[in-house]
Amino acid sequence: MSEACTYVVFGATGNLSMTKLMPAFYHLEKHDRLDEAVKILAIGRRDWHRDEWMQSVKEAVMPKARGGFTDQVCERFCGRMDYLQMDILQTPDYARLKAFLADHHWPTNVVFYLSLGPDQFAPTVEQLGEAGLLKEEGGWRRVVLEKPFGFDSQSAKQLQTRLNRYLEEEQTYRIDHYLGKGMVQNLMVFRFANLMMEPLWNRNYIDHIQITHAEDKSVGTRAGYYDQSGAMRDMIQSHLLQLLALVAMEPPASMEAEALRNEKVKLLQSVRPILKQNVHNQAYRAQYAEGVIKGQRVPSYLQEPGVDEGSVTETYAAIKLYIDNWRWAGVPFYIQTGKNMPSNRTLVAIRFKHPPKQFFRESQVKKMEPNWIVFGIQPEESIRLELTAKEPGLEIRTQQTNLDATLKGDENSAYDAYEELLLDVIKGDRSLFLRYDEVKAAWKVVDPILQVWSSETAFIDTYASGSWGPEGAKKLFDHPEQCWRYHYKPEVL
Ligand SMILES: NC(=O)c1ccc[n+]([C@@H]2O[C@H](COP(=O)([O-])OP(=O)(O)OC[C@H]3O[C@@H](n4cnc5c(N)ncnc54)[C@H](OP(=O)(O)O)[C@@H]3O)[C@@H](O)[C@H]2O)c1
């Protein structure tokens, strides 16, 4: 059960709030995870009454309710909520907000969740600060910032400088909903709770590590945002570099937020800087052309509404990184992400080296496969170990065999990352939120690539929608034996 607090959700009428935040609150309600005194104040620009807001929430939550929607839960949930119309750019509206919170005697521990455009984070925090709403008098005040945090290192620094005037780092919760995914946390458990893994987790045994995030969706209604952002900013700088940090970091002193974040920062700071002259050897970008996904003909990126004519924004990005520390010296890390691919999946695949001696070469037809450990992050949560074993029979023939653990639980144990993160903010647990130095280190990794790409506006390679990305990305591999692994199980496409 959580502590009593008031959740003030800015941008409550927006896409994220309706598709993720409100359903997450509903599920927390359903599972009795919210203290009775938790209140939710939805802030919207629309001149709505409470009833109109409740109706929209109901419509948004209903199709997403796990295990079915019930009026009883919804009534309890709506009983916690109210709606306040505000224009976040208008100073007098913050006085109205302050008066609302005081008049309703709602809990004085307050979370301000900024589900707003990134350019609105600083002005809103400044207004909240000027109105005295961030002062921790009689209760804590916390601010949740959605991603992206900045557009590059410089803009992230400028944003942080503006926030620093009103917010302590301890009050700041930079969300990365990827870190709330059970399997991402399972990565850490797998590494640090299994003694047999640690001796293998280094340059002596691992050939390379790959992270793939594929989506079968186009940019959809987010073209306005995406065309300014691109796959490198939208996925790699944030989520996928976080995954990299969790796979490759040193064991933290404890699972406390600061210990964990210290190790992630150290890892990101150990990534070898990409020199501008090496950008084309270490990074590749492309854009989806027309094609067919799941039998449906789909348009090219340039044909999407809201995309600039002649845009060279990448919908596919791949990078090769090296981590200059003792554990990982010389081991390439390949990361790729793309839209309009054949299916949705996120995989972390660890490929081991071949044994030093191929003892069984004489006795079999084909070469032995190397070992792999593959983490399926989504849609299935799973861990798969690929090993070599002897085929039954008189002769020594080898075959690949797999230990496959699919970890998705039943409906009661299923939850969305946002549910956990919303509760963590109330608990004051920041281990799954990003510290500023982490964000800064991640921008430093991708900045040189973004700078080179931003100067190359005449051409971008394309890949057919419904394919696994551009052929050209293969040039990133250090060795002809290395190739992208798109599948959790190679036999299932
Ligand atoms: N959507 C996603 O799946 C997703 C995923 C990850 C991160 N994010 C991040 O989450 C944030 C919100 O994204 P979104 O997709 O929900 O955006 P959105 O659909 O455009 O919603 C933005 C919200 O801000 C409100 N707003 C804008 N200007 C305002 C003003 N002057 N005063 C009061 N309210 C104002 C809008 O109100 P109106 O409804 O009245 O316009 C709307 O509720 C962004 O930072 C985004 O990058 C979104």
The ligand as an SDF file (V2000), in Angstrom:
LIG
                    3D

 48 52  0  0  0  0  0  0  0  0999 V2000
    2.4750    9.1620  -26.2720 N   0  0  0  0  0  0  0  0  0  0  0  0
    3.4130    8.2870  -26.0010 C   0  0  0  0  0  0  0  0  0  0  0  0
    3.2800    7.1030  -26.2870 O   0  0  0  0  0  0  0  0  0  0  0  0
    4.6820    8.7290  -25.3020 C   0  0  0  0  0  0  0  0  0  0  0  0
    5.6660    7.7690  -25.0300 C   0  0  0  0  0  0  0  0  0  0  0  0
    6.8090    8.1520  -24.3340 C   0  0  0  0  0  0  0  0  0  0  0  0
    6.9680    9.4590  -23.9500 C   0  0  0  0  0  0  0  0  0  0  0  0
    6.0240   10.3940  -24.2460 N   0  0  0  0  0  0  0  0  0  0  0  0
    6.2160   11.7730  -23.8040 C   0  0  0  0  0  0  0  0  0  0  0  0
    5.1160   12.1590  -22.9940 O   0  0  0  0  0  0  0  0  0  0  0  0
    4.8440   13.5450  -23.1750 C   0  0  0  0  0  0  0  0  0  0  0  0
    3.3860   13.7110  -23.5770 C   0  0  0  0  0  0  0  0  0  0  0  0
    3.2060   13.0530  -24.8130 O   0  0  0  0  0  0  0  0  0  0  0  0
    1.7700   12.8320  -25.4650 P   0  0  0  0  0  0  0  0  0  0  0  0
    1.9630   11.8940  -26.5730 O   0  0  0  0  0  0  0  0  0  0  0  0
    0.7550   12.5380  -24.4280 O   0  0  0  0  0  0  0  0  0  0  0  0
    1.4910   14.2850  -26.0770 O   0  0  0  0  0  0  0  0  0  0  0  0
    0.0800   14.9130  -26.4720 P   0  0  0  0  0  0  0  0  0  0  0  0
   -0.8890   13.8530  -26.8210 O   0  0  0  0  0  0  0  0  0  0  0  0
    0.3680   15.9920  -27.4530 O   0  0  0  0  0  0  0  0  0  0  0  0
   -0.4070   15.5680  -25.1090 O   0  0  0  0  0  0  0  0  0  0  0  0
    0.1170   16.7710  -24.6100 C   0  0  0  0  0  0  0  0  0  0  0  0
   -0.7630   17.2710  -23.5060 C   0  0  0  0  0  0  0  0  0  0  0  0
   -0.3010   18.5720  -23.1020 O   0  0  0  0  0  0  0  0  0  0  0  0
   -1.4230   19.4270  -23.0290 C   0  0  0  0  0  0  0  0  0  0  0  0
   -1.0210   20.8120  -23.2660 N   0  0  0  0  0  0  0  0  0  0  0  0
   -0.3230   21.2990  -24.3160 C   0  0  0  0  0  0  0  0  0  0  0  0
   -0.1750   22.6340  -24.1840 N   0  0  0  0  0  0  0  0  0  0  0  0
   -0.8070   22.9810  -23.0460 C   0  0  0  0  0  0  0  0  0  0  0  0
   -1.0300   24.2080  -22.3890 C   0  0  0  0  0  0  0  0  0  0  0  0
   -0.5470   25.3650  -22.8750 N   0  0  0  0  0  0  0  0  0  0  0  0
   -1.7150   24.1980  -21.2260 N   0  0  0  0  0  0  0  0  0  0  0  0
   -2.2120   23.0510  -20.7190 C   0  0  0  0  0  0  0  0  0  0  0  0
   -2.0310   21.8480  -21.2880 N   0  0  0  0  0  0  0  0  0  0  0  0
   -1.3460   21.8240  -22.4500 C   0  0  0  0  0  0  0  0  0  0  0  0
   -2.3460   18.9360  -24.1170 C   0  0  0  0  0  0  0  0  0  0  0  0
   -3.6390   19.4330  -23.9150 O   0  0  0  0  0  0  0  0  0  0  0  0
   -4.7280   19.3530  -25.1040 P   0  0  0  0  0  0  0  0  0  0  0  0
   -5.2330   17.9390  -25.0530 O   0  0  0  0  0  0  0  0  0  0  0  0
   -5.7580   20.3290  -24.7280 O   0  0  0  0  0  0  0  0  0  0  0  0
   -4.0080   19.6750  -26.3670 O   0  0  0  0  0  0  0  0  0  0  0  0
   -2.2360   17.4270  -23.9030 C   0  0  0  0  0  0  0  0  0  0  0  0
   -3.0120   17.0160  -22.8050 O   0  0  0  0  0  0  0  0  0  0  0  0
    5.8530   14.0340  -24.2080 C   0  0  0  0  0  0  0  0  0  0  0  0
    6.9700   14.5800  -23.5360 O   0  0  0  0  0  0  0  0  0  0  0  0
    6.2610   12.7760  -24.9360 C   0  0  0  0  0  0  0  0  0  0  0  0
    7.5430   12.8830  -25.5110 O   0  0  0  0  0  0  0  0  0  0  0  0
    4.8820   10.0450  -24.9090 C   0  0  0  0  0  0  0  0  0  0  0  0
  1  2  1  0
  2  3  2  0
  2  4  1  0
  4  5  1  0
  4 48  2  0
  5  6  2  0
  6  7  1  0
  7  8  2  0
  8  9  1  0
  8 48  1  0
  9 10  1  0
  9 46  1  0
 10 11  1  0
 11 12  1  0
 11 44  1  0
 12 13  1  0
 13 14  1  0
 14 15  2  0
 14 16  1  0
 14 17  1  0
 17 18  1  0
 18 19  2  0
 18 20  1  0
 18 21  1  0
 21 22  1  0
 22 23  1  0
 23 24  1  0
 23 42  1  0
 24 25  1  0
 25 26  1  0
 25 36  1  0
 26 27  1  0
 26 35  1  0
 27 28  2  0
 28 29  1  0
 29 30  1  0
 29 35  2  0
 30 31  1  0
 30 32  2  0
 32 33  1  0
 33 34  2  0
 34 35  1  0
 36 37  1  0
 36 42  1  0
 37 38  1  0
 38 39  2  0
 38 40  1  0
 38 41  1  0
 42 43  1  0
 44 45  1  0
 44 46  1  0
 46 47  1  0
M  CHG  2   8   1  16  -1
M  END
$$$$
